[in-house]
Amino acid sequence: MNYELTLSSFQDKGYRITKVRREIVRLFSNYSTPLSTKQVAKKLSENSISVNHATVYREVQFLLKNSYLTKVYIHPKQISYEPSDLRHHHHLICEVCGNIDNVTNCLANELEEDILKKKGFKVERHILEFYGICKKCKQK
């Protein structure tokens, strides 16, 4: 998510640019890993921006509804979000330290073609996450 372009887009569409909205866009512009609303609220607090969780949730829903963010299911029973303009990718999630890394090469495209050919099912989108132990945790 490009911070300046996103704010410019808000202005073009007549959306208000509140301090909280601006800072949430800044967070998603600066982080390469998905964030939950709880993580967003914590990071805002760390930056001396006082905001309640309900406000963070509403702002994230606004960004989601307007296609600036995408839902990501990294952890069971927790939705995280990342910028929609990211290139298609998957995640490597360390089950020890919680580190998340992106994987941009997608082999699922071949599988989608095979599914279409054999089953006549056209895949519109897919989610593929890898859970395991990262290199740093493995060496401990």
C-alpha positions in Angstrom: 0.0 0.0 0.0 1.5 3.3 -1.0 0.8 5.8 1.7 0.6 9.0 -0.5 -1.4 7.4 -3.3 -3.9 5.9 -0.8 -4.5 9.2 0.9 -4.8 10.9 -2.5 -7.3 8.3 -3.5 -9.3 9.1 -0.4 -9.4 12.7 -1.2 -10.4 12.0 -4.9 -13.3 9.9 -3.6 -14.4 12.4 -1.0 -13.5 10.3 2.0 -12.5 11.9 5.2 -8.8 11.6 6.3 -8.8 11.4 10.0 -5.7 11.2 12.1 -6.5 7.5 12.9 -7.2 6.6 9.3 -4.0 8.3 8.2 -2.0 6.4 10.8 -3.6 3.0 10.0 -2.7 3.6 6.3 0.8 4.4 7.4 1.0 1.2 9.4 -0.1 -1.0 6.5 2.2 0.9 4.1 5.2 0.2 6.4 4.6 -3.4 7.4 5.3 -6.4 5.1 3.3 -8.9 7.3 -0.4 -9.1 7.9 -1.8 -7.3 10.9 -4.9 -8.1 13.0 -7.0 -5.2 14.4 -5.5 -6.0 17.8 -2.0 -5.6 16.4 -3.0 -2.4 14.7 -4.4 -0.9 18.0 -1.2 -1.9 19.8 1.1 -0.3 17.2 -1.0 2.9 17.2 -0.7 3.0 21.0 3.1 2.5 20.8 3.1 5.5 18.5 1.2 7.6 21.2 -2.1 7.5 19.3 -4.9 6.8 21.7 -7.7 4.9 20.0 -10.2 2.2 21.1 -10.5 -1.2 19.5 -13.9 -0.4 18.0 -12.5 2.6 16.1 -9.7 0.5 14.7 -12.1 -2.2 13.7 -14.4 0.3 11.9 -11.4 1.8 10.1 -10.1 -1.6 9.0 -13.6 -2.5 7.8 -13.7 0.8 5.8 -10.4 -0.1 4.1 -11.6 -3.6 3.5 -14.9 -2.5 2.0 -13.2 -0.1 -0.3 -10.7 -2.7 -1.5 -7.6 -1.2 0.1 -7.1 -4.2 2.4 -7.6 -8.0 2.0 -8.5 -10.6 4.7 -5.8 -13.1 5.5 -6.3 -16.2 7.7 -2.9 -16.7 9.3 -4.0 -18.0 12.8 -7.1 -20.0 13.6 -10.0 -17.8 14.8 -8.2 -14.6 13.9 -8.4 -12.5 10.8 -5.5 -10.4 9.8 -5.3 -7.9 7.0 -2.8 -6.8 4.4 -2.8 -4.3 1.5 -4.8 -5.4 -1.5 -2.3 -4.1 -4.0 0.3 -6.7 -3.0 1.4 -9.2 -5.7 -0.3 -12.6 -5.2 1.6 -14.5 -2.6 1.4 -17.0 0.2 2.8 -17.0 3.8 5.4 -19.0 5.7 4.3 -19.0 9.4 6.7 -20.1 12.1 4.7 -22.0 14.8 7.5 -21.3 17.4 8.1 -17.5 17.2 5.2 -16.4 15.0 7.4 -14.9 12.3 5.6 -14.5 9.0 7.4 -14.4 5.6 6.0 -14.1 2.1 6.4 -16.5 -0.7 5.7 -15.1 -4.2 6.1 -18.0 -6.5 2.8 -19.8 -6.7 2.6 -23.4 -8.0 -1.1 -23.5 -7.4 -1.7 -22.1 -10.9 -0.8 -25.5 -12.4 -3.2 -27.2 -10.0 -6.0 -24.7 -10.9 -5.5 -25.6 -14.6 -5.6 -29.3 -13.8 -8.8 -28.8 -11.7 -10.4 -27.0 -14.6 -9.4 -29.6 -17.1 -10.4 -32.6 -15.0 -13.4 -31.3 -12.9 -14.6 -28.4 -15.0 -14.3 -26.2 -11.9 -12.9 -22.7 -12.5 -11.0 -21.5 -9.4 -11.5 -17.8 -8.8 -9.0 -17.5 -5.9 -7.2 -19.6 -3.4 -5.5 -19.4 -0.1 -2.4 -21.4 0.7 -0.3 -21.0 3.9 2.6 -23.0 5.1 3.1 -23.7 8.8 6.4 -24.9 10.3 9.6 -23.9 12.0 11.7 -21.0 10.7 15.5 -21.3 10.3 16.2 -19.2 13.4 14.0 -21.4 15.6 15.2 -24.6 14.1 18.8 -23.7 15.0 18.0 -23.1 18.7 
